[in-house]
């Protein structure tokens, strides 16, 4: 075999080995890339499930806050004539006081005692959406792997700015309730005999209490707008996820 043929054979053999190694690396990289895409896909789908859960939670929460405002507005509107039976009837038809069962379901309260009577005036409705999986994505870096910038911005927005806004307004409502609760308790404590919340309201309601309720109603109006905006943002994210990501069999 001539020297040129030997060189040609060595070159061809080396080229074949190179191609084989390159193909092997390419296949392995493809497998790793496909696996990573599957992991990200499942991660985003799971996040979508959390967002969907928050949609259902937010719809219920929004209804509760609207019902708080409705009762508050009715008390203001009929301040001099409304009775506690009226208040109880309004709440029974537009409930917001509730407990959580051992199964995690909401059970609305429609039997009223002294405690429930006071809370009728001072209810603010806690804000507790789910964010466990978002926090997991945030700290693992998976959030940054989402290529769709619009989707990533929407997710970041609902879990940071918008949730903080809604949560902040919930706190404002809670803070605005303190003077209302204090008004009732101060009236009770000023007496040298037992007097119920109903009796306090019937005998001693005044412009001060009415002003506190009007301020609460005003804050609730803004809170409702923020919750509605948040709910729309959640629905936008679910739509984007359903478009870009599919459940894997």
Backbone as CSV, one residue per row, in Angstrom:
resi,resn,N_x,N_y,N_z,CA_x,CA_y,CA_z,C_x,C_y,C_z
1,UNK,0.863,-1.189,0.000,0.000,0.000,0.000,0.894,1.232,0.000
2,UNK,0.600,2.157,-0.912,1.423,3.341,-1.012,1.238,4.235,0.191
3,UNK,2.199,5.126,0.373,2.156,6.050,1.520,0.936,6.929,1.454
4,UNK,0.561,7.378,0.239,-0.622,8.248,0.093,-1.895,7.510,0.459
5,UNK,-1.963,6.217,0.096,-3.160,5.437,0.446,-3.264,5.223,1.946
6,UNK,-2.059,4.990,2.558,-2.051,4.811,4.018,-2.555,6.072,4.703
7,UNK,-2.073,7.231,4.230,-2.489,8.512,4.825,-3.978,8.741,4.632
8,UNK,-4.437,8.359,3.406,-5.871,8.517,3.130,-6.702,7.643,4.073
9,UNK,-6.240,6.378,4.306,-6.969,5.462,5.172,-6.994,5.991,6.615
10,UNK,-5.832,6.481,7.054,-5.767,7.028,8.418,-6.709,8.225,8.571
11,UNK,-6.731,9.027,7.536,-7.609,10.210,7.582,-9.084,9.800,7.652
12,UNK,-9.435,8.815,6.777,-10.832,8.355,6.751,-11.209,7.709,8.078
13,UNK,-10.309,6.867,8.615,-10.589,6.215,9.904,-10.757,7.249,11.011
14,UNK,-9.862,8.224,11.007,-9.942,9.275,12.036,-11.221,10.085,11.906
15,UNK,-11.592,10.350,10.637,-12.819,11.123,10.410,-14.058,10.350,10.890
16,UNK,-14.042,9.034,10.601,-15.166,8.187,11.032,-15.269,8.165,12.551
17,UNK,-14.093,8.036,13.211,-14.082,8.047,14.684,-14.615,9.376,15.211
18,UNK,-14.178,10.483,14.577,-14.628,11.822,14.997,-16.143,11.965,14.848
19,UNK,-16.639,11.520,13.692,-18.085,11.599,13.448,-18.844,10.761,14.464
20,UNK,-18.293,9.578,14.771,-18.965,8.690,15.730,-19.040,9.346,17.102
21,UNK,-17.908,9.950,17.524,-17.869,10.615,18.842,-18.803,11.822,18.847
22,UNK,-18.748,12.603,17.753,-19.606,13.791,17.656,-21.088,13.395,17.696
23,UNK,-21.425,12.333,16.958,-22.817,11.875,16.929,-23.249,11.399,18.304
24,UNK,-22.312,10.716,18.993,-22.623,10.219,20.336,-22.920,11.374,21.280
25,UNK,-22.066,12.407,21.234,-22.283,13.598,22.071,-23.582,14.300,21.698
26,UNK,-23.862,14.375,20.405,-25.078,15.061,19.943,-26.321,14.345,20.444
27,UNK,-26.291,13.015,20.365,-27.442,12.233,20.833,-27.626,12.418,22.336
28,UNK,-26.491,12.388,23.062,-26.564,12.548,24.516,-27.076,13.937,24.887
29,UNK,-26.566,14.958,24.176,-27.033,16.326,24.428,-28.510,16.472,24.103
30,UNK,-28.934,15.810,23.021,-30.353,15.857,22.638,-31.211,15.213,23.720
31,UNK,-30.721,14.077,24.232,-31.466,13.399,25.288,-31.574,14.279,26.535
32,UNK,-30.431,14.879,26.909,-30.434,15.745,28.088,-31.347,16.948,27.875
33,UNK,-31.280,17.538,26.677,-32.118,18.695,26.374,-33.598,18.325,26.411
34,UNK,-33.926,17.164,25.832,-35.316,16.715,25.822,-35.808,16.462,27.243
35,UNK,-34.939,15.845,28.053,-35.308,15.553,29.439,-35.540,16.850,30.214
36,UNK,-34.641,17.821,30.029,-34.779,19.104,30.718,-36.050,19.826,30.286
37,UNK,-36.376,19.722,28.995,-37.606,20.342,28.505,-38.836,19.675,29.112
38,UNK,-38.774,18.346,29.243,-39.893,17.636,29.865,-40.067,18.047,31.313
39,UNK,-38.937,18.182,32.038,-38.982,18.603,33.448,-39.573,19.999,33.552
40,UNK,-39.106,20.931,32.692,-39.620,22.296,32.719,-41.098,22.312,32.367
41,UNK,-41.473,21.506,31.366,-42.869,21.437,30.946,-43.755,21.007,32.116
42,UNK,-43.349,19.935,32.801,-44.137,19.436,33.930,-44.161,20.447,35.071
43,UNK,-43.048,21.150,35.262,-42.962,22.163,36.321,-43.939,23.295,36.064
44,UNK,-43.962,23.774,34.826,-44.867,24.874,34.484,-46.318,24.424,34.564
45,UNK,-46.587,23.183,34.125,-47.951,22.647,34.218,-48.395,22.598,35.674
46,UNK,-47.499,22.166,36.565,-47.829,22.107,37.992,-48.063,23.499,38.548
47,UNK,-47.246,24.450,38.105,-47.475,25.839,38.505,-48.841,26.302,38.016
48,UNK,-49.204,25.881,36.807,-50.524,26.227,36.274,-51.638,25.682,37.147
49,UNK,-51.436,24.483,37.695,-52.436,23.914,38.609,-52.571,24.784,39.860
50,UNK,-51.444,25.281,40.362,-51.476,26.167,41.532,-52.200,27.468,41.203
51,UNK,-51.911,28.015,40.027,-52.578,29.252,39.600,-54.078,29.019,39.465
52,UNK,-54.461,27.889,38.876,-55.886,27.576,38.730,-56.561,27.461,40.091
53,UNK,-55.859,26.839,41.036,-56.388,26.737,42.403,-56.599,28.130,42.992
54,UNK,-55.672,29.028,42.706,-55.805,30.403,43.201,-56.945,31.149,42.519
55,UNK,-57.261,30.777,41.285,-58.414,31.377,40.612,-59.689,31.031,41.374
56,UNK,-59.851,29.755,41.707,-61.036,29.326,42.442,-61.085,29.989,43.816
57,UNK,-59.939,30.040,44.476,-59.869,30.689,45.792,-60.227,32.167,45.693
58,UNK,-59.689,32.841,44.672,-59.901,34.276,44.523,-61.356,34.599,44.192
59,UNK,-61.997,33.755,43.400,-63.424,33.973,43.098,-64.252,33.937,44.385
60,UNK,-63.961,32.966,45.238,-64.687,32.858,46.513,-64.360,34.042,47.418
61,UNK,-63.085,34.392,47.447,-62.637,35.519,48.266,-63.290,36.824,47.807
62,UNK,-63.351,37.018,46.498,-63.971,38.222,45.945,-65.437,38.301,46.335
63,UNK,-66.139,37.182,46.255,-67.539,37.159,46.655,-67.685,37.555,48.122
64,UNK,-66.810,37.032,48.967,-66.869,37.336,50.396,-66.644,38.826,50.658
65,UNK,-65.640,39.397,50.002,-65.343,40.818,50.202,-66.498,41.688,49.695
66,UNK,-67.070,41.311,48.550,-68.232,42.048,48.038,-69.402,41.979,49.020
67,UNK,-69.571,40.822,49.652,-70.658,40.677,50.621,-70.414,41.500,51.880
68,UNK,-69.150,41.601,52.288,-68.815,42.477,53.420,-69.192,43.913,53.078
69,UNK,-68.832,44.341,51.863,-69.147,45.708,51.450,-70.656,45.924,51.363
70,UNK,-71.370,44.940,50.836,-72.818,45.087,50.698,-73.477,45.263,52.061
71,UNK,-73.095,44.425,53.022,-73.673,44.560,54.360,-73.292,45.896,54.989
72,UNK,-72.030,46.284,54.843,-71.573,47.561,55.389,-72.366,48.715,54.797
73,UNK,-72.580,48.685,53.479,-73.331,49.757,52.808,-74.789,49.786,53.250
74,UNK,-75.360,48.618,53.485,-76.745,48.568,53.947,-76.882,49.150,55.355
75,UNK,-75.897,48.870,56.201,-75.927,49.433,57.557,-75.818,50.952,57.494
76,UNK,-74.934,51.447,56.616,-74.776,52.899,56.464,-76.062,53.523,55.924
77,UNK,-76.610,52.907,54.880,-77.796,53.442,54.220,-79.000,53.482,55.156
78,UNK,-79.139,52.461,55.981,-80.318,52.358,56.871,-79.891,52.509,58.335
79,UNK,-78.917,53.366,58.555,-78.245,53.462,59.851,-79.210,53.659,61.013
80,UNK,-80.194,54.485,60.833,-81.099,54.823,61.940,-82.247,53.837,62.114
81,UNK,-82.473,52.991,61.124,-83.649,52.110,61.190,-83.325,50.627,61.140
82,UNK,-82.130,50.253,60.686,-81.814,48.844,60.513,-81.784,48.126,61.867
83,UNK,-82.296,46.909,61.890,-82.295,46.097,63.105,-81.293,44.956,62.940
84,UNK,-80.972,44.303,64.034,-80.038,43.192,63.921,-80.650,42.001,63.200
85,UNK,-81.945,41.860,63.259,-82.572,40.817,62.465,-82.381,41.105,60.978
86,UNK,-82.460,42.391,60.606,-82.177,42.783,59.221,-80.739,42.413,58.853
87,UNK,-79.816,42.714,59.751,-78.399,42.441,59.505,-78.162,40.943,59.357
88,UNK,-78.777,40.165,60.237,-78.632,38.713,60.138,-79.207,38.187,58.825
89,UNK,-80.355,38.711,58.426,-80.984,38.274,57.171,-80.112,38.611,55.969
90,UNK,-79.542,39.818,55.990,-78.664,40.222,54.885,-77.470,39.291,54.803
91,UNK,-76.873,38.983,55.954,-75.707,38.098,55.950,-76.071,36.684,55.514
92,UNK,-77.209,36.188,55.953,-77.610,34.832,55.580,-77.773,34.697,54.067
93,UNK,-78.196,35.770,53.414,-78.371,35.766,51.959,-77.105,36.174,51.207
94,UNK,-76.179,36.821,51.912,-74.922,37.287,51.308,-73.781,36.999,52.296
95,UNK,-73.486,35.726,52.536,-72.592,35.367,53.642,-71.121,35.669,53.385
96,UNK,-70.408,35.925,54.472,-68.955,36.035,54.418,-68.296,35.412,55.651
97,UNK,-68.985,35.403,56.793,-68.438,34.728,57.969,-68.405,33.230,57.697
98,UNK,-67.255,32.604,57.957,-67.141,31.188,57.634,-66.097,30.500,58.499
99,UNK,-66.158,29.192,58.489,-65.126,28.361,59.103,-64.618,27.403,58.039
100,UNK,-63.480,26.762,58.307,-62.916,25.784,57.383,-63.053,24.404,58.006
101,UNK,-63.683,23.481,57.291,-63.898,22.132,57.806,-62.589,21.348,57.794
102,UNK,-62.600,20.176,58.414,-61.402,19.329,58.443,-61.013,18.862,57.035
103,UNK,-61.958,18.904,56.099,-61.665,18.547,54.704,-61.192,19.737,53.884
104,UNK,-61.094,20.901,54.524,-60.635,22.097,53.830,-61.721,22.855,53.099
105,UNK,-62.975,22.467,53.310,-64.095,23.147,52.650,-64.555,24.348,53.479
106,UNK,-65.175,25.305,52.789,-65.709,26.494,53.457,-67.123,26.211,53.940
107,UNK,-67.387,26.526,55.197,-68.726,26.386,55.754,-69.170,27.752,56.261
108,UNK,-70.195,28.309,55.625,-70.648,29.648,56.001,-71.492,29.600,57.271
109,UNK,-71.263,30.595,58.106,-71.934,30.680,59.405,-73.257,31.429,59.250
110,UNK,-74.330,30.795,59.699,-75.643,31.427,59.607,-76.414,31.322,60.922
111,UNK,-75.683,30.999,61.992,-76.232,31.056,63.341,-75.418,32.076,64.114
112,UNK,-76.076,32.988,64.769,-75.386,34.176,65.277,-75.467,34.308,66.789
113,UNK,-74.295,34.513,67.382,-74.186,34.815,68.798,-73.518,36.163,68.971
114,UNK,-73.071,36.458,70.188,-72.447,37.749,70.480,-71.190,37.968,69.641
115,UNK,-70.351,36.917,69.527,-69.114,37.045,68.764,-69.369,37.315,67.295
116,UNK,-70.282,36.550,66.711,-70.608,36.745,65.291,-71.220,38.124,65.051
117,UNK,-71.988,38.603,66.030,-72.623,39.914,65.891,-71.581,41.016,65.784
118,UNK,-70.552,40.954,66.615,-69.494,41.963,66.563,-68.708,41.873,65.259
119,UNK,-68.436,40.625,64.831,-67.659,40.447,63.606,-68.419,40.943,62.381
120,UNK,-69.754,40.978,62.451,-70.533,41.552,61.350,-70.018,42.952,60.994
121,UNK,-69.633,43.695,62.018,-69.149,45.060,61.804,-67.642,45.102,61.548
122,UNK,-66.920,44.118,62.107,-65.464,44.190,62.038,-64.800,43.154,61.164
123,UNK,-65.571,42.462,60.322,-64.970,41.444,59.465,-64.113,42.079,58.375
124,UNK,-62.960,41.436,58.068,-62.083,41.991,57.028,-61.677,40.940,55.995
125,UNK,-61.802,39.644,56.256,-61.529,38.525,55.345,-60.024,38.412,55.038
126,UNK,-59.400,37.437,55.665,-57.965,37.211,55.464,-57.671,36.791,54.025
127,UNK,-56.471,37.152,53.565,-56.040,36.861,52.194,-54.918,35.826,52.257
128,UNK,-55.163,34.595,51.764,-54.202,33.512,51.910,-54.110,32.655,50.640
129,UNK,-53.612,33.202,49.538,-53.476,32.401,48.311,-52.309,31.418,48.431
130,UNK,-52.278,30.426,47.544,-51.185,29.452,47.518,-49.999,30.028,46.737
131,UNK,-48.785,29.763,47.226,-47.607,30.199,46.472,-46.416,29.262,46.684
132,UNK,-46.664,28.064,47.228,-45.578,27.131,47.537,-44.795,26.754,46.285
133,UNK,-45.494,26.410,45.206,-44.791,25.947,44.008,-44.084,27.098,43.306
134,UNK,-44.677,28.285,43.341,-43.984,29.441,42.755,-42.672,29.685,43.485
135,UNK,-42.698,29.626,44.817,-41.477,29.840,45.595,-40.435,28.785,45.250
136,UNK,-40.877,27.553,45.043,-39.963,26.479,44.656,-39.318,26.775,43.308
137,UNK,-40.112,27.237,42.344,-39.572,27.583,41.021,-38.616,28.755,41.112
138,UNK,-38.960,29.715,41.955,-38.140,30.920,42.096,-36.757,30.568,42.624
139,UNK,-36.714,29.774,43.687,-35.434,29.472,44.338,-34.634,28.409,43.593
140,UNK,-35.295,27.583,42.791,-34.574,26.570,42.017,-34.046,27.124,40.697
141,UNK,-34.498,28.306,40.315,-34.077,28.908,39.055,-34.917,28.491,37.866
142,UNK,-35.912,27.610,38.084,-36.747,27.134,36.984,-37.555,28.273,36.351
143,UNK,-37.895,29.264,37.143,-38.679,30.377,36.606,-37.936,31.071,35.475
144,UNK,-36.623,31.207,35.616,-35.818,31.888,34.605,-35.660,31.066,33.327
145,UNK,-35.974,29.774,33.400,-35.857,28.913,32.222,-37.060,29.033,31.289
146,UNK,-38.109,29.710,31.731,-39.280,29.904,30.879,-38.920,30.903,29.772
147,UNK,-38.948,30.445,28.536,-38.493,31.267,27.410,-39.492,32.360,27.028
148,UNK,-40.766,32.084,27.246,-41.805,33.060,26.911,-41.740,34.225,27.905
149,UNK,-41.193,35.345,27.471,-40.976,36.475,28.375,-42.286,37.037,28.923
150,UNK,-43.315,37.059,28.080,-44.612,37.575,28.522,-45.173,36.711,29.647
151,UNK,-45.077,35.387,29.475,-45.562,34.472,30.506,-44.757,34.643,31.787
152,UNK,-43.441,34.721,31.656,-42.588,34.862,32.849,-42.898,36.150,33.600
153,UNK,-43.090,37.248,32.848,-43.414,38.537,33.496,-44.773,38.476,34.184
154,UNK,-45.739,37.830,33.528,-47.081,37.722,34.116,-47.034,36.913,35.417
155,UNK,-46.284,35.807,35.392,-46.164,34.968,36.594,-45.502,35.747,37.718
156,UNK,-44.397,36.422,37.402,-43.701,37.214,38.423,-44.602,38.301,38.983
157,UNK,-45.399,38.904,38.115,-46.271,40.002,38.537,-47.362,39.533,39.493
158,UNK,-48.039,38.427,39.160,-49.151,37.998,40.016,-48.664,37.521,41.377
159,UNK,-47.453,36.924,41.404,-46.966,36.393,42.668,-46.208,37.429,43.497
160,UNK,-45.919,38.584,42.926,-45.193,39.608,43.688,-46.050,40.870,43.802
161,UNK,-46.025,41.710,42.780,-46.692,43.010,42.862,-48.189,42.894,43.147
162,UNK,-48.864,42.024,42.402,-50.326,41.983,42.534,-50.774,41.316,43.828
163,UNK,-50.096,40.208,44.205,-50.445,39.580,45.483,-50.125,40.510,46.651
164,UNK,-49.021,41.230,46.553,-48.658,42.180,47.607,-49.680,43.310,47.690
165,UNK,-50.169,43.750,46.541,-51.180,44.809,46.511,-52.475,44.339,47.173
166,UNK,-52.942,43.152,46.774,-54.183,42.617,47.339,-54.003,42.351,48.838
167,UNK,-52.857,41.783,49.199,-52.578,41.531,50.608,-52.492,42.811,51.410
168,UNK,-51.909,43.845,50.798,-51.809,45.144,51.469,-53.169,45.753,51.730
169,UNK,-54.074,45.634,50.752,-55.425,46.172,50.933,-56.212,45.380,51.972
170,UNK,-55.918,44.083,52.086,-56.546,43.281,53.141,-56.115,43.791,54.505
171,UNK,-54.836,44.134,54.632,-54.328,44.671,55.900,-54.959,46.026,56.210
172,UNK,-55.122,46.853,55.169,-55.762,48.158,55.364,-57.185,47.977,55.899
173,UNK,-57.901,46.997,55.325,-59.255,46.711,55.808,-59.229,46.298,57.271
174,UNK,-58.266,45.441,57.617,-58.127,44.999,59.000,-57.845,46.187,59.924
175,UNK,-56.941,47.060,59.488,-56.608,48.241,60.296,-57.818,49.160,60.467
176,UNK,-58.616,49.293,59.394,-59.798,50.162,59.461,-60.890,49.587,60.362
177,UNK,-60.830,48.284,60.587,-61.826,47.662,61.453,-61.564,47.903,62.935
178,UNK,-60.309,48.166,63.276,-59.973,48.310,64.692,-60.775,49.415,65.380
179,UNK,-60.902,50.606,64.776,-61.721,51.648,65.432,-63.183,51.222,65.591
180,UNK,-63.696,50.417,64.668,-65.084,49.952,64.768,-65.238,49.011,65.961
181,UNK,-64.327,48.032,66.056,-64.356,47.104,67.187,-64.175,47.861,68.496
182,UNK,-63.206,48.795,68.492,-62.946,49.581,69.707,-64.171,50.395,70.116
183,UNK,-64.909,50.918,69.142,-66.104,51.716,69.454,-67.085,50.877,70.263
184,UNK,-67.347,49.660,69.809,-68.284,48.779,70.524,-67.751,48.413,71.909
185,UNK,-66.490,48.017,71.978,-65.924,47.576,73.258,-65.820,48.723,74.259
186,UNK,-65.474,49.916,73.776,-65.396,51.077,74.668,-66.761,51.425,75.243
187,UNK,-67.790,51.300,74.418,-69.151,51.554,74.912,-69.515,50.537,75.988
188,UNK,-69.186,49.268,75.736,-69.473,48.236,76.731,-68.714,48.494,78.029
189,UNK,-67.448,48.849,77.895,-66.604,49.039,79.083,-66.933,50.307,79.863
190,UNK,-67.643,51.216,79.218,-68.019,52.451,79.922,-69.232,52.248,80.834
191,UNK,-69.877,51.103,80.691,-71.056,50.813,81.507,-70.649,50.086,82.790
192,UNK,-71.477,50.243,83.830,-71.238,49.493,85.060,-72.191,48.308,85.179
193,UNK,-72.660,47.870,84.012,-73.523,46.691,83.938,-73.299,46.021,82.588
194,UNK,-73.733,44.757,82.473,-73.574,44.023,81.215,-74.498,44.587,80.148
195,UNK,-73.937,44.743,78.941,-74.730,45.219,77.817,-74.235,44.512,76.560
196,UNK,-75.152,44.022,75.753,-74.785,43.252,74.564,-74.401,44.166,73.407
197,UNK,-73.767,43.575,72.409,-73.404,44.316,71.197,-74.657,44.868,70.532
198,UNK,-75.709,44.085,70.509,-76.968,44.541,69.912,-77.486,45.771,70.645
199,UNK,-77.473,45.729,71.961,-77.970,46.861,72.753,-77.090,48.093,72.561
200,UNK,-75.792,47.884,72.478,-74.879,49.012,72.246,-75.232,49.701,70.941
201,UNK,-75.411,48.912,69.888,-75.726,49.491,68.580,-77.081,50.195,68.603
202,UNK,-78.087,49.537,69.158,-79.437,50.102,69.161,-79.516,51.402,69.971
203,UNK,-78.791,51.477,71.076,-78.922,52.621,71.981,-77.910,53.740,71.726
204,UNK,-76.718,53.365,71.259,-75.639,54.353,71.251,-75.002,54.614,69.875
205,UNK,-75.535,54.037,68.815,-74.944,54.301,67.489,-74.941,55.799,67.227
206,UNK,-73.852,56.274,66.640,-73.686,57.711,66.447,-72.915,57.983,65.155
207,UNK,-72.654,59.252,64.905,-71.973,59.636,63.673,-70.546,59.105,63.626
208,UNK,-69.913,58.994,64.776,-68.550,58.462,64.822,-68.505,57.047,64.245
209,UNK,-69.418,56.185,64.699,-69.478,54.817,64.176,-69.801,54.826,62.686
210,UNK,-70.722,55.663,62.294,-71.103,55.732,60.885,-69.915,56.151,60.026
211,UNK,-69.119,57.088,60.510,-67.939,57.534,59.763,-66.924,56.409,59.615
212,UNK,-66.742,55.633,60.670,-65.835,54.478,60.580,-66.313,53.498,59.513
213,UNK,-67.606,53.255,59.460,-68.172,52.321,58.478,-68.039,52.868,57.054
214,UNK,-68.216,54.173,56.897,-68.077,54.791,55.573,-66.636,54.688,55.085
215,UNK,-65.694,54.871,55.982,-64.286,54.737,55.620,-63.973,53.296,55.217
216,UNK,-64.536,52.348,55.961,-64.350,50.932,55.628,-64.918,50.622,54.246
217,UNK,-66.106,51.122,53.938,-66.733,50.881,52.643,-65.876,51.427,51.511
218,UNK,-65.294,52.590,51.722,-64.439,53.200,50.704,-63.216,52.325,50.418
219,UNK,-62.593,51.817,51.466,-61.423,50.950,51.297,-61.808,49.636,50.610
220,UNK,-62.977,49.118,50.943,-63.435,47.870,50.325,-63.648,48.034,48.822
221,UNK,-64.104,49.212,48.404,-64.302,49.464,46.969,-62.997,49.313,46.204
222,UNK,-61.926,49.908,46.736,-60.626,49.808,46.080,-60.093,48.379,46.150
223,UNK,-60.343,47.737,47.277,-59.891,46.355,47.432,-60.543,45.436,46.401
224,UNK,-61.804,45.642,46.146,-62.518,44.826,45.160,-61.921,45.001,43.769
225,UNK,-61.591,46.237,43.406,-60.961,46.506,42.110,-59.632,45.756,41.998
226,UNK,-58.824,45.799,43.053,-57.527,45.119,43.041,-57.688,43.609,42.911
227,UNK,-58.661,43.036,43.605,-58.896,41.589,43.529,-59.355,41.204,42.127
228,UNK,-60.217,42.019,41.528,-60.693,41.729,40.169,-59.539,41.783,39.171
229,UNK,-58.640,42.754,39.320,-57.469,42.839,38.444,-56.561,41.627,38.622
230,UNK,-56.382,41.221,39.850,-55.557,40.046,40.156,-56.169,38.792,39.547
231,UNK,-57.474,38.655,39.665,-58.170,37.497,39.107,-58.005,37.436,37.590
232,UNK,-58.106,38.573,36.925,-57.927,38.617,35.479,-56.507,38.216,35.097
233,UNK,-55.537,38.665,35.888,-54.134,38.311,35.625,-53.913,36.809,35.785
234,UNK,-54.529,36.200,36.783,-54.439,34.750,36.967,-54.994,34.021,35.747
235,UNK,-56.129,34.473,35.259,-56.760,33.832,34.107,-55.901,33.995,32.855
236,UNK,-55.220,35.140,32.732,-54.311,35.355,31.599,-53.155,34.358,31.629
237,UNK,-52.610,34.113,32.828,-51.490,33.189,32.971,-51.916,31.766,32.613
238,UNK,-53.079,31.350,33.070,-53.577,30.011,32.747,-53.732,29.854,31.236
239,UNK,-54.210,30.899,30.573,-54.365,30.860,29.122,-53.020,30.725,28.421
240,UNK,-52.019,31.483,28.896,-50.685,31.413,28.298,-50.052,30.040,28.516
241,UNK,-50.208,29.489,29.709,-49.639,28.176,30.003,-50.299,27.102,29.144
242,UNK,-51.616,27.174,29.015,-52.330,26.170,28.227,-51.957,26.250,26.747
243,UNK,-51.502,27.426,26.296,-51.093,27.599,24.896,-49.688,27.078,24.650
244,UNK,-48.756,27.354,25.575,-47.347,27.026,25.367,-46.924,25.677,25.938
245,UNK,-47.682,25.175,26.898,-47.278,23.944,27.567,-48.438,22.951,27.577
246,UNK,-48.114,21.703,27.330,-49.134,20.649,27.280,-48.800,19.576,28.311
247,UNK,-49.821,18.982,28.877,-49.602,17.856,29.787,-48.991,16.696,29.030
248,UNK,-48.020,16.045,29.655,-47.378,14.894,29.019,-48.041,13.608,29.488
249,UNK,-48.187,12.661,28.595,-48.789,11.369,28.962,-47.784,10.543,29.772
